[in-house]
Amino acid sequence: MDKNLIQRTLSGIVYVAVIILCTTPLGAQLINSISPDLVKQEYLYYGLITLLLGVGSWECFKIMKFGNGYERFVVFPLAIFIFYIFSKRYFHFDFFFNFRISEILALVLIIIAIITLFKYPNELYFDSGKLIFTVIYVALPFSFALGLPKFSSYDNSFSLEVLFLFILIWSSDTFAYLTGKFFGKHKMAPKISPKKTWEGYIGGVVLTLILSYFIEQYHSDLRGNWMIVGFLVAAFAPVGDLVESQLKRNFGVKDSGNIIPGHGGVLDRLDSFLICVPVVYLYFILEKFI
């Protein structure tokens, strides 16, 4: 058997297992079965997001090849500061009750950063542009990810929004790939991602909607309507892949890193997640007013 296939399979299994353990109550239950009351699930999830933020920021820093200016010394403290602000809200349950105009402004910044990447890439060759893009592209989405699940320390509950978001992203990628492989004829963005087709995109949307229907039927306790969430994920997950592909293409990089053997780096695996999180978070905000 191909050694690369074995490596990809094993690392993929470990990656999925870590996601499941850190985004569901299973992680805390498993650890606490060994040593009671050792950890709460919200801390496992927070640890996961913190790790992904740190590695993702480093990968983006390496991709964009910062110069010797002051920006290279500011990027990580600034990312940490933004994450710290969201962390305080996370541990004080502030995400679930308060809406802030700063959240909308942060979401607008993500849109501006994506437009800049595609339309004005020369702006990203300056260290100041690299600094702003790295913080917006990496720090803000992972910070918003803290606002997706609901949890309670009183009954040790932890909701499954993030797990199902991952599942929908994985299904969207898989269905789009399979549909494109067998039926794809019309290229979506041949210069950025030659294998993506419009047929694959449509197939990903349709089949992800079917999966999200069952999530909505059997998990009515989740925030929002998951038919809508499924559509948003299927629509925007390919955008996340194109954004990271364009970023690597602009700076002549093949993979963002190698932390996941056979799969690349955190940004390679979570490119869709970085775009879908702000979109779904915005939907959860708007859903409160409907």
C-alpha positions as CSV (number, residue, x, y, z in Angstrom):
1,M,0.0,0.0,0.0
2,D,1.2,3.5,-0.8
3,K,3.0,5.0,2.3
4,N,1.6,8.4,1.5
5,L,-2.0,7.0,1.6
6,I,-1.4,5.4,4.9
7,Q,0.1,8.6,6.3
8,R,-2.8,10.7,5.0
9,T,-5.3,8.2,6.4
10,L,-3.8,8.0,9.9
11,S,-3.3,11.7,10.2
12,G,-6.8,12.3,8.9
13,I,-8.2,10.0,11.5
14,V,-6.3,11.7,14.3
15,Y,-7.4,15.1,13.0
16,V,-11.1,14.2,12.9
17,A,-10.8,12.5,16.4
18,V,-9.4,15.7,17.9
19,I,-12.1,17.8,16.3
20,I,-14.8,15.5,17.7
21,L,-13.3,15.3,21.2
22,C,-12.9,19.1,21.4
23,T,-16.3,20.1,20.0
24,T,-18.5,17.7,21.8
25,P,-19.0,16.6,25.4
26,L,-17.2,13.4,24.6
27,G,-13.8,14.9,25.2
28,A,-14.5,16.0,28.8
29,Q,-16.3,12.8,29.5
30,L,-13.4,10.7,28.4
31,I,-10.8,12.7,30.4
32,N,-13.0,12.9,33.5
33,S,-13.6,9.2,33.4
34,I,-9.9,8.9,34.2
35,S,-9.7,11.7,36.7
36,P,-13.1,13.2,37.8
37,D,-13.7,16.9,37.3
38,L,-10.3,17.4,35.7
39,V,-11.5,19.5,32.7
40,K,-14.7,21.2,31.4
41,Q,-15.6,20.8,27.7
42,E,-15.5,24.6,27.1
43,Y,-11.8,24.6,28.0
44,L,-11.1,21.8,25.6
45,Y,-12.8,23.7,22.8
46,Y,-11.0,26.9,23.8
47,G,-7.7,25.1,23.8
48,L,-8.4,23.8,20.3
49,I,-9.2,27.2,18.9
50,T,-6.3,28.8,20.6
51,L,-3.9,26.2,19.1
52,L,-5.4,26.6,15.6
53,L,-5.1,30.4,15.9
54,G,-1.5,30.2,16.9
55,V,-0.5,27.8,14.2
56,G,-2.6,29.5,11.6
57,S,-1.1,32.9,12.3
58,W,2.4,31.5,12.1
59,E,1.6,29.8,8.7
60,C,0.1,33.0,7.3
61,F,3.2,34.9,8.6
62,K,5.4,32.5,6.7
63,I,3.4,32.5,3.5
64,M,3.4,36.2,3.3
65,K,7.1,36.5,3.9
66,F,7.2,39.5,6.3
67,G,10.3,41.8,6.0
68,N,12.4,43.2,8.7
69,G,10.0,46.0,9.7
70,Y,8.2,46.5,12.9
71,E,5.2,44.7,11.5
72,R,6.7,41.3,12.0
73,F,6.9,42.0,15.8
74,V,3.4,43.3,16.0
75,V,1.4,40.7,14.1
76,F,1.3,38.1,16.9
77,P,0.7,40.4,19.8
78,L,-2.2,42.1,17.8
79,A,-3.7,38.7,17.0
80,I,-3.5,37.6,20.6
81,F,-5.0,40.9,21.8
82,I,-8.0,40.5,19.5
83,F,-8.4,36.9,20.6
84,Y,-8.2,37.9,24.2
85,I,-11.1,40.4,23.8
86,F,-13.3,37.6,22.3
87,S,-12.0,35.2,25.0
88,K,-13.4,37.4,27.8
89,R,-16.8,37.3,26.1
90,Y,-16.5,33.6,25.7
91,F,-15.9,32.9,29.4
92,H,-18.5,35.5,30.5
93,F,-21.2,34.1,28.2
94,D,-21.4,37.5,26.6
95,F,-21.8,36.1,23.0
96,F,-25.3,34.7,23.8
97,F,-27.0,37.9,25.0
98,N,-25.3,41.0,23.6
99,F,-25.0,42.2,20.0
100,R,-22.3,44.7,19.2
101,I,-21.8,47.0,16.2
102,S,-18.1,46.1,16.4
103,E,-19.0,42.6,15.3
104,I,-20.5,43.8,12.1
105,L,-17.5,46.1,11.5
106,A,-15.2,43.1,12.0
107,L,-17.2,41.1,9.5
108,V,-17.0,43.9,7.0
109,L,-13.2,43.9,7.4
110,I,-13.1,40.3,6.4
111,I,-15.0,41.1,3.2
112,I,-12.6,44.0,2.5
113,A,-9.6,41.7,3.1
114,I,-10.9,39.1,0.6
115,I,-11.6,41.8,-2.0
116,T,-8.1,43.2,-1.5
117,L,-6.6,39.7,-2.0
118,F,-8.2,39.3,-5.4
119,K,-8.5,42.8,-6.7
120,Y,-5.6,44.7,-5.2
121,P,-2.9,42.0,-4.4
122,N,-0.1,44.5,-4.7
123,E,-1.3,46.0,-1.4
124,L,-0.3,42.8,0.3
125,Y,3.3,43.1,-0.7
126,F,3.8,45.8,1.9
127,D,4.4,44.7,5.5
128,S,1.6,46.9,6.7
129,G,-0.8,45.2,4.3
130,K,0.5,41.8,5.4
131,L,0.0,42.7,9.0
132,I,-3.6,43.8,8.5
133,F,-4.5,40.8,6.3
134,T,-3.0,38.2,8.7
135,V,-4.9,39.6,11.6
136,I,-8.2,39.9,9.7
137,Y,-7.9,36.6,7.8
138,V,-6.8,34.4,10.7
139,A,-7.4,36.1,14.1
140,L,-11.0,37.3,13.5
141,P,-12.5,34.1,12.2
142,F,-11.0,32.0,15.0
143,S,-12.2,34.6,17.5
144,F,-15.7,34.5,16.1
145,A,-15.6,30.7,16.4
146,L,-15.7,31.1,20.1
147,G,-19.2,32.5,19.7
148,L,-20.8,29.5,18.0
149,P,-21.3,27.0,20.7
150,K,-23.4,27.4,23.9
151,F,-22.4,25.8,27.1
152,S,-23.3,25.7,30.8
153,S,-21.0,24.9,33.7
154,Y,-24.0,24.0,35.8
155,D,-25.1,21.0,33.9
156,N,-21.8,20.4,32.0
157,S,-23.7,20.9,28.6
158,F,-21.9,21.9,25.4
159,S,-23.9,22.4,22.2
160,L,-22.9,20.9,18.9
161,E,-22.9,23.8,16.4
162,V,-19.2,23.6,15.7
163,L,-19.1,19.9,15.2
164,F,-22.0,20.0,12.7
165,L,-20.3,23.0,11.0
166,F,-17.2,20.9,10.5
167,I,-19.4,18.0,9.2
168,L,-21.2,20.2,6.7
169,I,-17.9,21.7,5.5
170,W,-16.4,18.2,5.0
171,S,-19.5,17.0,3.2
172,S,-19.5,20.1,1.0
173,D,-15.9,19.5,0.0
174,T,-16.4,15.8,-0.5
175,F,-19.6,16.1,-2.5
176,A,-18.3,18.9,-4.6
177,Y,-15.1,16.9,-5.4
178,L,-17.1,13.7,-6.3
179,T,-19.7,15.6,-8.4
180,G,-17.0,17.6,-10.2
181,K,-14.9,14.5,-10.8
182,F,-17.7,12.6,-12.6
183,F,-19.8,15.4,-14.1
184,G,-17.6,18.5,-14.0
185,K,-17.1,20.3,-17.3
186,H,-17.2,24.0,-16.6
187,K,-14.2,25.4,-14.6
188,M,-15.1,27.7,-11.8
189,A,-11.7,29.5,-11.4
190,P,-9.2,27.7,-13.7
191,K,-6.3,30.1,-12.8
192,I,-6.7,29.7,-9.0
193,S,-8.1,26.2,-8.5
194,P,-8.1,24.2,-11.8
195,K,-10.0,21.3,-10.4
196,K,-13.1,23.2,-9.2
197,T,-16.1,23.1,-11.5
198,W,-19.5,24.7,-11.4
199,E,-21.1,21.2,-11.6
200,G,-19.1,20.2,-8.5
201,Y,-20.2,23.4,-6.8
202,I,-23.9,22.8,-7.5
203,G,-23.5,19.1,-6.4
204,G,-21.9,20.2,-3.1
205,V,-24.8,22.6,-2.4
206,V,-27.6,20.1,-3.2
207,L,-26.1,17.2,-1.3
208,T,-25.0,19.3,1.7
209,L,-28.6,20.7,1.9
210,I,-29.9,17.1,2.1
211,L,-27.5,16.4,5.0
212,S,-28.4,19.6,6.7
213,Y,-32.1,18.6,6.5
214,F,-31.4,15.6,8.6
215,I,-29.4,17.7,11.1
216,E,-32.3,20.1,11.4
217,Q,-34.8,17.2,11.9
218,Y,-32.9,15.4,14.6
219,H,-31.2,18.2,16.4
220,S,-33.8,20.9,16.8
221,D,-32.0,22.2,19.9
222,L,-29.2,23.8,17.8
223,R,-29.2,27.5,17.2
224,G,-30.8,28.7,14.0
225,N,-32.3,26.7,11.1
226,W,-29.7,24.3,9.8
227,M,-31.2,24.1,6.3
228,I,-30.1,27.8,6.1
229,V,-26.7,27.0,7.7
230,G,-26.2,24.1,5.3
231,F,-26.9,26.4,2.3
232,L,-24.5,29.0,3.6
233,V,-21.8,26.5,4.2
234,A,-22.1,24.9,0.8
235,A,-22.2,28.3,-0.8
236,F,-19.2,29.8,1.0
237,A,-16.9,26.8,1.7
238,P,-15.5,26.8,-1.9
239,V,-14.9,30.6,-1.4
240,G,-12.6,29.7,1.5
241,D,-10.7,27.3,-0.6
242,L,-10.3,29.9,-3.4
243,V,-9.1,32.6,-0.9
244,E,-6.4,30.4,0.5
245,S,-5.4,29.2,-3.0
246,Q,-5.1,32.8,-4.2
247,L,-3.1,33.7,-1.1
248,K,-0.6,30.9,-1.7
249,R,-0.5,31.6,-5.5
250,N,0.3,35.3,-4.9
251,F,3.3,34.4,-2.7
252,G,4.4,31.2,-4.6
253,V,3.7,28.7,-1.8
254,K,2.4,25.2,-2.3
255,D,1.2,24.3,1.2
256,S,0.7,26.5,4.2
257,G,2.6,24.1,6.5
258,N,3.0,20.4,7.3
259,I,1.6,20.1,10.8
260,I,-0.9,17.5,9.5
261,P,1.2,14.9,7.6
262,G,-0.1,14.3,4.1
263,H,-2.7,17.1,4.4
264,G,-0.6,20.2,4.8
265,G,-1.1,22.9,7.4
266,V,-3.9,24.4,9.5
267,L,-4.8,26.9,6.8
268,D,-4.9,24.2,4.2
269,R,-7.4,22.1,6.2
270,L,-9.4,25.0,7.6
271,D,-9.5,27.4,4.7
272,S,-13.3,26.8,4.3
273,F,-13.8,27.0,8.1
274,L,-12.2,30.5,8.2
275,I,-14.8,31.9,5.8
276,C,-17.8,29.8,6.9
277,V,-17.4,30.8,10.6
278,P,-18.0,34.5,10.1
279,V,-20.9,33.8,7.7
280,V,-22.6,31.5,10.1
281,Y,-21.9,33.8,13.1
282,L,-23.5,36.6,11.2
283,Y,-26.5,34.4,10.5
284,F,-26.9,33.6,14.2
285,I,-26.8,37.3,14.9
286,L,-29.5,38.1,12.4
287,E,-31.5,35.1,13.4
288,K,-32.1,36.7,16.8
289,F,-34.0,39.6,15.2
290,I,-36.3,37.4,13.0
